[in-house]
Amino acid sequence: MNPKTASIILVRPQLPENIGMVARVMQNFGLKELILVQPRLNWLNKKSLNAAKKANNIIKNIKIYNNLEVALSNFSYVVATTNRLRYLEKKTTSNFQLIKKKIISNKKIAILFGPENSGLSNEDLSLSDLIFTIKTNNKSNSLNLSHAVAVFCFKLFELDNLKAISNTKVEKNNVNKHQLSKFLNFLIKSLDDKEFFKPKEKKQTMKNNIYAIFTKNPLTKKELQTLWGIIKNLTK
């Protein structure tokens, strides 16, 4: 994969000017696809357009979704970014070197950024494969949304110039998030029907743990097909 084909996804962005500035830094570092999930109404205005500078082409081609699961459906690997402490069984790193091979070897990759006031929620993080944190001063670890995107875009730009890219095998048989979500939704509904989630107040935490199990490593199509067979036979 060419790192420049990575997509930036902003989840529930609040400030139009941040959307514009994100488009601008994407233009600076050669990225093209910007996706918004549940942006505020009337986000496309003078503030976003003025902040975008010469990146109006990115702004005009933004894709809008009302649901993060749908927005991620075509992606095979998802990196979520957050500096907030989340009690999830997810791989977390601040070392870009550790994830560069994943970025190169996956066919279609998304980089998630959360809303300015709260960051990504646990539910937002459920389909991500890895959580990336940007190292900052401990006394001030909150980055502006556009600054966080700029850091990651710069890292992708650096990665694009490495010779290692041409020598890395692209994983073509991994399932995308739509295929994985379809299976997990069926699994969770089946467990719900069997009254597995007890006590009820812990259901979301238990669901998060199930998602964590199946996103620790990307599944191949053959592996997912086997899992479908197992679950369907057990539910008969």
C-alpha positions as CSV (number, residue, x, y, z in Angstrom):
1,M,0.0,0.0,0.0
2,N,1.1,3.6,-0.7
3,P,0.7,5.4,2.7
4,K,-0.6,8.4,0.7
5,T,-3.8,6.4,0.1
6,A,-4.6,6.2,3.8
7,S,-7.9,7.9,4.6
8,I,-8.4,10.4,7.5
9,I,-11.7,10.0,9.4
10,L,-12.9,12.7,11.7
11,V,-15.6,11.5,14.1
12,R,-18.1,14.1,15.3
13,P,-15.9,17.1,14.5
14,Q,-17.2,20.3,16.1
15,L,-15.3,23.2,14.6
16,P,-15.6,24.0,10.9
17,E,-12.2,25.7,10.9
18,N,-10.6,22.4,12.2
19,I,-12.1,20.5,9.3
20,G,-10.6,23.1,6.9
21,M,-7.2,23.0,8.6
22,V,-7.2,19.2,8.5
23,A,-7.8,19.4,4.7
24,R,-4.9,21.8,4.4
25,V,-2.4,19.6,6.2
26,M,-3.6,16.6,4.2
27,Q,-2.9,18.6,1.1
28,N,0.6,19.5,2.5
29,F,1.5,15.9,2.8
30,G,-0.2,14.4,-0.2
31,L,-3.2,12.7,1.3
32,K,-6.5,12.9,-0.5
33,E,-9.5,11.2,1.2
34,L,-11.2,13.0,4.1
35,I,-14.2,11.4,5.8
36,L,-16.5,13.0,8.3
37,V,-18.8,11.0,10.7
38,Q,-21.7,13.0,12.1
39,P,-20.2,16.5,11.6
40,R,-22.2,19.5,13.0
41,L,-24.7,21.0,10.6
42,N,-23.5,23.7,8.3
43,W,-19.9,22.8,8.7
44,L,-19.2,23.8,5.1
45,N,-18.9,27.5,5.5
46,K,-16.5,30.5,5.3
47,K,-14.5,29.3,8.3
48,S,-13.8,25.8,6.9
49,L,-13.1,27.1,3.4
50,N,-10.8,29.9,4.6
51,A,-8.9,27.5,6.8
52,A,-8.5,25.0,4.0
53,K,-6.5,27.5,1.9
54,K,-5.6,25.6,-1.3
55,A,-7.2,22.3,-0.3
56,N,-10.7,23.1,-1.6
57,N,-10.5,20.0,-3.7
58,I,-10.3,17.8,-0.6
59,I,-13.1,19.8,1.0
60,K,-15.4,19.3,-2.1
61,N,-14.8,15.6,-2.2
62,I,-15.4,14.9,1.5
63,K,-17.5,11.8,2.2
64,I,-20.1,12.1,5.0
65,Y,-21.5,9.3,7.1
66,N,-24.0,9.2,10.0
67,N,-22.5,5.9,11.4
68,L,-18.9,5.1,12.1
69,E,-19.4,1.3,11.4
70,V,-20.6,2.1,7.9
71,A,-17.8,4.6,7.3
72,L,-15.3,1.9,8.2
73,S,-16.9,-0.9,6.1
74,N,-14.4,-0.9,3.3
75,F,-11.3,-0.6,5.4
76,S,-9.1,-3.6,6.3
77,Y,-7.0,-1.9,9.1
78,V,-8.0,1.0,11.4
79,V,-5.6,3.0,13.5
80,A,-7.4,5.1,16.2
81,T,-5.7,8.1,17.8
82,T,-6.3,9.2,21.3
83,N,-4.3,10.6,24.2
84,R,-7.0,9.8,26.7
85,L,-6.7,6.8,29.0
86,R,-9.2,4.1,27.8
87,Y,-9.7,0.8,29.7
88,L,-9.8,-1.4,26.7
89,E,-8.0,-4.6,25.7
90,K,-6.4,-2.9,22.7
91,K,-2.9,-2.7,21.4
92,T,-1.6,0.8,22.2
93,T,1.6,2.4,21.0
94,S,3.2,5.8,20.6
95,N,6.0,4.3,18.5
96,F,5.3,4.9,14.8
97,Q,8.0,2.4,13.8
98,L,6.0,-0.4,15.3
99,I,3.0,0.2,13.1
100,K,4.6,1.3,9.9
101,K,4.6,-2.3,8.6
102,K,0.9,-2.7,9.3
103,I,0.2,0.6,7.5
104,I,2.2,-0.6,4.4
105,S,1.0,-4.2,4.3
106,N,-2.8,-3.5,4.5
107,K,-4.8,-2.8,1.4
108,K,-7.0,0.0,2.7
109,I,-6.3,1.8,6.0
110,A,-8.2,4.4,8.0
111,I,-6.8,6.8,10.6
112,L,-9.5,7.9,13.2
113,F,-9.6,11.1,15.1
114,G,-12.2,12.0,17.7
115,P,-14.2,15.1,18.6
116,E,-12.3,18.0,20.0
117,N,-14.0,18.0,23.4
118,S,-13.9,14.3,24.3
119,G,-11.9,12.3,21.9
120,L,-13.0,8.9,20.6
121,S,-15.3,6.9,22.8
122,N,-14.9,3.2,23.7
123,E,-17.6,2.4,21.2
124,D,-15.7,4.3,18.5
125,L,-12.6,2.4,19.3
126,S,-14.3,-1.0,19.1
127,L,-13.5,-1.8,15.5
128,S,-10.0,-0.3,15.5
129,D,-7.0,-2.6,15.3
130,L,-4.6,-0.4,17.2
131,I,-4.6,2.8,19.3
132,F,-1.9,5.3,18.6
133,T,-0.9,8.0,21.0
134,I,1.2,11.0,20.2
135,K,4.0,11.7,22.7
136,T,3.6,15.1,24.3
137,N,4.7,17.0,27.5
138,N,3.0,15.3,30.4
139,K,1.8,18.7,31.7
140,S,0.0,19.4,28.4
141,N,-1.1,16.4,26.4
142,S,-4.1,17.8,24.6
143,L,-3.4,18.5,21.0
144,N,-5.6,20.6,18.7
145,L,-7.4,18.2,16.2
146,S,-5.7,19.7,13.2
147,H,-2.3,19.5,14.9
148,A,-2.8,15.8,15.8
149,V,-3.7,15.1,12.1
150,A,-0.7,17.1,11.0
151,V,1.7,14.9,13.1
152,F,0.2,11.7,11.7
153,C,0.2,13.0,8.1
154,F,3.8,14.0,8.4
155,K,4.7,10.5,9.6
156,L,2.8,9.0,6.6
157,F,4.7,11.3,4.3
158,E,8.0,10.2,5.8
159,L,6.9,6.6,5.4
160,D,6.0,7.1,1.8
161,N,9.7,7.9,1.1
162,L,11.1,4.7,2.6
163,K,12.5,2.0,0.4
164,A,10.9,-0.7,2.6
165,I,7.5,0.0,1.0
166,S,8.4,-1.8,-2.2
167,N,9.6,-4.9,-0.3
168,T,6.5,-5.3,1.9
169,K,3.8,-7.8,0.9
170,V,0.3,-6.4,0.8
171,E,-2.2,-8.5,2.7
172,K,-5.0,-9.1,0.1
173,N,-7.0,-11.8,1.9
174,N,-7.8,-10.0,5.1
175,V,-11.4,-9.2,5.8
176,N,-12.7,-5.6,5.8
177,K,-14.6,-4.0,8.6
178,H,-18.0,-4.6,6.9
179,Q,-17.4,-8.4,6.9
180,L,-16.1,-8.4,10.4
181,S,-19.0,-6.2,11.7
182,K,-21.6,-8.5,10.1
183,F,-20.1,-11.5,11.9
184,L,-19.8,-9.7,15.2
185,N,-23.3,-8.3,15.1
186,F,-24.6,-11.8,14.4
187,L,-22.5,-13.2,17.3
188,I,-23.6,-10.6,19.8
189,K,-27.3,-11.0,18.8
190,S,-26.9,-14.8,19.2
191,L,-25.4,-14.3,22.6
192,D,-28.1,-11.8,23.5
193,D,-30.8,-14.3,22.6
194,K,-29.1,-16.8,24.9
195,E,-29.0,-14.2,27.7
196,F,-25.3,-14.3,27.8
197,F,-24.8,-10.7,28.9
198,K,-25.3,-10.8,32.6
199,P,-25.5,-8.5,34.6
200,K,-27.1,-6.2,32.0
201,E,-25.1,-3.1,33.2
202,K,-21.9,-4.9,32.1
203,K,-23.1,-5.7,28.6
204,Q,-21.2,-2.8,26.9
205,T,-18.0,-3.8,28.6
206,M,-18.5,-7.4,27.6
207,K,-19.2,-6.4,24.0
208,N,-16.0,-4.3,24.0
209,N,-14.0,-7.3,25.2
210,I,-15.5,-9.5,22.4
211,Y,-14.6,-6.8,19.8
212,A,-11.1,-6.7,21.3
213,I,-10.7,-10.5,20.8
214,F,-11.5,-10.3,17.1
215,T,-9.4,-7.2,16.4
216,K,-6.2,-8.2,18.0
217,N,-5.0,-9.5,14.7
218,P,-6.6,-9.1,11.2
219,L,-8.6,-12.1,10.2
220,T,-8.3,-13.7,6.8
221,K,-11.4,-14.5,4.8
222,K,-10.8,-18.2,5.3
223,E,-10.6,-17.7,9.1
224,L,-13.8,-15.7,9.2
225,Q,-15.6,-18.3,7.1
226,T,-14.6,-20.9,9.6
227,L,-15.9,-18.8,12.5
228,W,-19.2,-18.3,10.7
229,G,-19.5,-22.1,10.3
230,I,-18.7,-22.6,14.0
231,I,-21.2,-20.0,15.3
232,K,-24.0,-21.1,12.9
233,N,-23.7,-24.7,13.9
234,L,-23.7,-23.8,17.6
235,T,-26.8,-21.7,17.3
236,K,-28.8,-24.4,15.5
